[in-house]
């Protein structure tokens, strides 16, 4: 089963009243001159939220994963290489990249189709990434994925992630945290560019974006 990390197929439910969630509505991150440098390097997959059944199942088989971000074609494009451990396999995907536009939001783009499949959202810390993915089919499906510089994610950041998920209509049963029980995908290998197994269909989240697929509880 494809890793469901970056696959962003999450069902968009009716937004709940803003007063119900003190975190406020998630807002797209607006780039500044330091955005690219802040995104570079390795991010560990922490959790994903998805309402679309297929991607929720994909997230459930993800043990762990990483995102490695590096320059692609100038300062405005950063390549995303994702690895996720699903079952007894470590799957690699590098079909997406961050597009950093001056004064605009930071987007996740598909390298071949140039389709926007996700948006980087604001969180209260530079040590965590919140990526909202979307897939257009008969309706719009959304997904939310949390990454961090290390696995010592604070309770406050987890609650912030869960709060944003709720604002998208995603309940607790649709949030999956990565267990990190095995060591199939080594951080050192992804940083050195050693990708022995490539899974073209896996996108940056457990199923990222899926139409693309990425981790669920690391994008993939």
FENPEJO-V787501 format. One record per residue. RES is the residue in one letter. SS is DSSP state (H for helix, E for strand, C for the rest). BURIAL is + if it has 9 or more other ideal C-beta (glycine too) atoms within 8 Angstrom, else -. Layout:
res=[RES & RES]
ss=[SS & SS]
burial=[BURIAL & BURIAL]
This chain:
res=[X & X & X & X & X & X & X & X & X & X & X & X & X & X & X & X & X & X & X & X & X & X & X & X & X & X & X & X & X & X & X & X & X & X & X & X & X & X & X & X & X & X & X & X & X & X & X & X & X & X & X & X & X & X & X & X & X & X & X & X & X & X & X & X & X & X & X & X & X & X & X & X & X & X & X & X & X & X & X & X & X & X & X & X & X & X & X & X & X & X & X & X & X & X & X & X & X & X & X & X & X & X & X & X & X & X & X & X & X & X & X & X & X & X & X & X & X & X & X & X & X & X & X & X & X & X & X & X & X & X & X & X & X & X & X & X & X & X & X & X & X & X & X & X & X & X & X & X & X & X & X & X & X & X & X & X & X & X & X & X & X & X & X & X & X & X & X & X & X & X & X & X & X & X & X & X & X & X & X & X & X & X & X & X & X & X & X & X & X & X & X & X & X & X & X & X & X & X & X & X & X & X & X & X & X & X & X & X & X & X & X & X & X & X & X & X & X & X & X & X]
ss=[C & C & C & C & E & C & C & C & C & C & E & C & C & C & C & C & C & H & H & H & C & C & C & C & C & C & C & E & C & E & C & C & C & C & H & H & H & H & H & C & E & E & E & E & E & E & E & E & E & E & C & C & H & H & H & H & H & H & H & H & C & E & E & E & E & E & E & E & E & E & E & C & C & C & C & C & E & E & E & E & E & E & E & E & E & E & C & C & E & E & E & E & E & E & E & E & E & E & E & E & C & C & C & C & E & E & E & E & E & E & C & C & C & C & C & E & E & E & E & E & E & C & C & C & C & C & C & E & E & E & E & E & E & E & E & E & C & C & C & E & E & E & E & E & E & E & E & E & C & C & C & C & C & C & H & H & H & H & H & H & H & H & H & H & H & H & H & C & C & C & C & H & H & H & E & E & E & C & C & C & C & C & C & C & C & C & H & H & H & H & H & C & C & C & C & C & C & E & C & C & C & E & C & C & C & E & C & C & C & C & C & C & E & C & C & C & C & C & C & C]
burial=[- & + & + & + & + & + & + & + & + & + & + & + & - & - & - & + & - & - & - & - & + & - & + & - & - & + & - & + & + & - & + & - & - & - & + & + & - & - & + & + & - & + & + & + & + & + & + & + & + & + & + & + & - & - & + & + & + & + & + & + & + & + & + & + & + & + & + & + & + & - & + & - & - & - & - & - & + & + & + & + & + & + & + & + & + & + & - & - & + & + & + & + & + & + & + & + & + & + & + & + & + & - & - & - & + & + & + & + & + & + & + & - & - & - & - & - & + & + & + & + & + & - & + & - & - & - & - & + & + & + & + & + & + & + & + & - & - & - & - & - & + & + & + & + & + & + & + & + & - & - & - & - & + & - & - & - & + & + & + & + & + & + & + & + & + & + & + & + & + & + & - & - & - & + & + & + & - & + & - & - & - & - & - & + & + & - & + & - & + & + & - & - & - & - & + & - & - & - & + & - & - & + & + & + & + & + & + & + & + & + & + & + & + & + & + & + & + & + & + & +]
